[in-house]
Amino acid sequence: MENDIASGDPNESRAAADILGELQADRARLAQRTQAPRWLAPGFGVIAGLYVLIPALPGDRPGTGFVTTALVVGIVMVYASRRITGIKFAGFGAQAWFALAGAVIGTLVFYSVALGLVSLDLHWWVVAPAAAAFGLVMWLTRVIFSSMRKNLDRDR
Amino acid sequence: MTDDGAFNETIHSPFRLRICGLLRSVDELDFAVLRDTLGVSDATLSKNLKSLSEAGYVSVQKLASDKRGDSRRITWLRLTSAGRQAFDDHIRAVRAIAAGFDRLDAPN
């Protein structure tokens, strides 16, 4: 059936506006009830913190295979969080992409600081950039999830 | 189809429209999350999903065996590309009608 847009019936127009309002309310309800698993942000924070600690570890090539392991653990965490929340988000959104870039760049900066500290024989001081990387990535993971949750509520 | 969209009788049913509206905002949604968000029973949701699935608008993917407990079972629902197109067309038509309400509601 073709729609009867030109009819100009006020009741029909009001009903259509109510339908749109109900769809928006459903999306707002979905966004409101969607919570990230408690371990998600600390989990990614731990991965970043451990990565920054690598230069302080003993041995010729400390942390060999860490990046691969961290990648696998990260994918498993994302997969598990999808199953727990019951949502596969449609898009990342600009804010989430910026936060992801910030997490990667920030971790690399702290890793460089850790390398500098080790070169100065200040091994124990590496704990400081590792803790900072943990905090930064934990916070940015929350920003990413929050951004994706807000996208649920976006009008399409 | 015009720029004002096209009504779709399958989608226009209130529950099916709300189902499509939620599925349109995500990539995939679990059956239980959709049911709880809409506040409907399993039977009502299943019945409406069956209609949408038969129309080719929704795809259903069940993970893990039905013999397992609920906590280990998940049913992912997704709007197909035909479903997205039909929903978007339908919403354009609804918006065009609602625009008439906005004009009536606007102060003179």
Interface residues (C-beta under 8 A of the other chain):
Chain A: M1 E2 N3 I5 G8 D9 P10 E12 S13 R14 A15 A16 A17 I19 L20 E22 L23 D26 R27 R29 L30 R33 R83 T85 G86 I87 K88 F89 A90 N151 L152 D153 R154 R156
Chain B: D4 G5 A6 F7 E9 P14 L17 R18 G21 L22 R24 S25 V26 D27 E28 L29 D30 A32 V33 D36 T37 L38 I74 W76 D88 I91 A93 V94 R95 A96 I97 A98 A99 G100 F101 D102 L104
